[in-house]
Amino acid sequence: MRYKVYADHVKLIDSYLVPKRKMERELIGIRNLHPTSEVFDRSFRSLKAEWLCHNALYAIGIARSKTKDADLNVYLPWIVNAAYWLLGALAWPFIK
């Protein structure tokens, strides 16, 4: 998987191509190569929920140019974090 690490986020390029069963493995690989990235202060569950929401939006055709890549941010407002958790849980059964 291609990605870029920035100070405030990790950009997962073409993240919609990665199936949900491989998400955690990809995140572990990135964390192992960039252990000081503050993105990994968040739980893998939280990061996967954000990524899953991007994949779900891409799958239904919403803002495909923006949802094809997932930007996993260091900090999220609590309302955005809650939305990712809720929408991620709802999308889980329907995303490959």
Buried (B, 14 or more C-beta within 10 A) or exposed (E): BEBEBEEEBBBBEEBBEBEBEEBBEBBEEBBEEEEEBEBBEBEEEBBBBBBBBBBBBBBEEEEEEEBBBBBBBBEBEEEEBEBBBEBBEEBEEEBE
